Structure formats: structure tokens, C-alpha cells
């Protein structure tokens, strides 16, 4: 006996077939929800469920107040790669732009001080940015740097300049390694506003430290990322047996 297809799965199939048959490319707009419901005789809740699922898979994306569009392939970031997001995107022919929300001095908390091996109350730079991939907000990041080690950081425009590029050229810092924690979370109202999604939507949560060539922790960070646009991967290699 053939099992009947779930309405949501059928709607997803219809949308994907529409993209293929009409040869839609990344950035092309799909018909309105009303039109798609009429085309395939779906109710609005079924169609919206299908759209949400395709968005979570990174196949389409939604612009608030504008409509639904065909997405580009996910950007793949190798967790073992010490390059920043900007360089990773550039190597794949993608564009990363940044909007600086805050660059200010703060004091080291107990939690951050333990990670960066700095005393309580030590001065830090706090840099908060929204990073967009091909014009779509995908990451909200917070970065902490030692203000004594990196004076005059506020003289640079990190909406236009690479942070790692500035640290390398101005302060002689070369990234060597880092430690990172990764988990699944949901975005709060502030994060949702900046990433143009709904509060409670799933996100990837990353936190950790970055270590330079002198084995010193120079950065503590945390960021939330929309998984429908960026995929985090780890490359596994097998050691050659000793002969």
C-alpha cells in the first residue's frame, strides 16, 4: 500500500519543482504566498510550514516585507580553519559586509578574565557587529580584545576593514589556534531584530578564544549564526600508520 504524502512535504516538493522548472537563480523571487496557495490548492498554514522548512534547509530565504527568494548555496566554514569569515567567503566568491553596532571600552568580567587570563576589571575593547553574507544578515558577533595590548583600535573602521587584517598589520598578531564551543540555541528579541528573523528561531551559538603565534590568548568571542546560510564543518584526517 502506498503511503500518502504529507501536505507540507508535497508543498515543499511543489516549490522546489517550481524553482527548477522555471530555472530560477539565487536571488530570484518566488510568487507570493497567496499565489502559490492558489496555484497548488494549499491552505496558508501548510504552505508556510513548507516555506519554513525550506528556509531551515537553506534553499530559500525570506526578506521581511518583501517576499521569499531563492537562496545561494550555504557558505561552509571549516572549524579547523583559523581564517576569519571574511577570507572564507572571499575564497568562495562570496561577499561579507559588516555593520558595527558598538566599539567601546569595558571591564573584564570574572568569566572573560578566566578565559583570557586577565585580572578582574582589566580594560577591554568590546566590538559588536552584524555580518551579512551577500547582503543577508547571518551573524551577530561580540569580540573582546585586551585594550592595553591593542591601543587605538577605535581608530579603525571595522565595517570596512578586516579585524584579523588590522591585528596582523598594525600589531603583528598572527593567528595560530583557538578553542571553540558550539551548540544549538534560539535567538532572543535583540538578536532576532538584527538578524531579521523571529525571536525563538534556531541559531548556531559559538563561543571561544583565539591564540596567537606567541601562545597568548588575544581574543574572546561569542556569536550567533543563522544555520540556513552558513554550515559549520570539521575536516577529519587519518594519521598515516608508522611503518
N, C-alpha and C positions, 0 to 999 in steps of 0.2 A: 504494500500500500504506500503510495507516495504522500509524504507529509506536506501539508500546505505551508507556504512561505509566510513568515510573519509580515504584517503590513509595513513595519519600519524597514525590514530588510528589503522588501520589494521597492519601497520608496528610494532607498539608498541605491539600489540597482538601476532604477529609472534615471536618477540624477547622474550617476556615473556613465550610463549609456548615452545620455543626452550630451555630456561633455565630449565623449568620443565621437559620436555620430556627427556632431556639429563642429568638430575639430577646434574646440575652444582651447586657448592657450592660457598660460599663467597670467593672471590679471584681468582676464575676460569676465564679464559679469553674467551671472545666471539670471533667468527670468525671476520675477517677483514670486513670493510665496503664494499669493492669490492665483497667479497664472499657472504655477506648477500644480497647485491643487486642482484647478480646472482641467489642465492637460491630462492628468492621470487619475482623476477622480479620487483623490485622497482628502481626508479631513485635515484641518490645520495642525492638530496635535501630532498626528502621525508624521506629517512632513517635517515639522520642527524637530521631532525626535531623530529623524533621519539626518537632518542637517547638522544637529549637534554631534551625532556620531561621526559624520564625515569630517567635521571640523576637528574633532579629537584625534582623528587619524591623519590630519594634516593635508587632506585632499582639497578642501575648500576653506575659505575664511570669511568672516563677516565684518563689515565696516558699519559701526553704529550709525543708523540713519541713512545709510547709502545702499545696502544690499549685500548679496552674497557673491563671492568671486572665486575663481579657480586659483588654487594655491600652487606655488612652486614646490619643488622637492624640499624636504626638510634639510636644514643645514646640519651636518654631522660633526660633532665635536668629540675628539678623542680625549678621554680623561687623562691619558698618559702624556699628552702633548702640552708643553709648557708655553706654547704660543697663546696670545690673547685672542679674544673673539674677533677683533678687527682683522688680524692677519689670517685667521682661519677662513673667514668669509671672503677676504680678498683672493686667497688662493683658489677658491671655488667660483670666482667670478661674481660674487655677491657683494652687496653694499651694506656696511654697517654705519649708521649715523647715531649720534648721541645728543641727548639734551641734559644739561647739568641742572639738577634741582637744588643742590646745595654743595658748597665747598667752604668749610668753616673749621675753626679750632674747637676741639672738645677735650675733655679729660679722660684718661684711661680708666675704665671700669675694672672691677676685680676680674671679670670673665675675660675681657680682652687683654688685660695685663698679663694674665696667666699664659695666654696663647702666645703673646708677643714678647714675653719675658721682660716686661717693663713695670716699674713701680706704680702703685695706685696714684692717680692724679697727674701722671705724666701727660704732657701736651701731645695731642694727635691731630692730624688732618682727617676730616670726615668728608668723603666725596660720595655724593649720591647722584646716580644718573639713570635715565631711561635709555636703553639701547634699542634701536629699531633695525630690523632686517628688511631691506628693500622697501623701506617706508612704513613697515608694520611694527608697532611696539611689541617687543618679545621678551625683554629682560629688564628688571628693576634691580639695581645693584647698589650696595653700600661698601665702601672701601675705607680702611683705616691705615694711615701711614704715620710713622714717627716724625713729628714736626721738627724736632731738633736735628735729626739726620737729613731731613729734606726741607730746608728753609726755602721760602719764596715759591713754593708750589702754586700758590694762588696767583702767580704772575702768568700762568699758562691757561689756555682755553681748551679744556678737555671735551668741549663739544666738537672741536676740530682736530685736536691732537691726540695721538695715542699715549695713554698713561705709561705703558711699558717703554715706548719710544723716548719719552721725556726722561724717565728714570735712567735709561741706558745712556743717553747722550749727555744729560746735564749732571747726573750724579754717579755715573759709572757703575750702575747696578745691572748685573746680568742674571736672569732667572735661571736657577739650577733645578729646583724641585718644589714640591709642595705636598701638603696633606689636605684632604678634602672629604667632607661628609655629604652624602646625597640621600634625599628622602622625598617622598611624595607628600604634598601638603595642599592646602586650599588658600586662595588669596583673600586678604581682608579688604575692607572697603577702600582704603588708600591705595593698595596695590592694584585693585581692580580698576580704579579710576585712571591710574597712569598707564595701565596695560590695555585699557579699553575693552574690558571683559566684565563679567558679573561677579560680585562678591560670592565667594564659595566655589568658584570654578577651580579645577585642579591645576596645580603648578608643580614644577620641579624645584625643590629647595636645596641650595648648595651653601655650604659654609666651610671655611678653612683658612689656611695660612699659606704664604708663598715664601720660599727660601732662596737667597741669592748665592752667588759663587763663593762667598766667604762663609757659607753655612749660617747666615744670620736671617732671622725672620724679619722681612721688611714690609709685609702686608698681611692684614687680616681682613677677610671679606665675607659677605653673605649676599646671596642673590636669589631671586625667584624668576623662573623661566617658563614660558608657555611651551609645553611639550608638543603642541601641534605644529610648531615651526622649527624647533631645534631638537635634535636627537643626540643624547649623550651615549658614547660607546667606549668600550675598552678593548684594545687590541691585545690578544693573547698570543704569546710566542712560546715555543717549546725549546728548552735548552738542549743543545746537542750532547749526546752521551759521551762521556770521557772514554777514549779508546785505550 
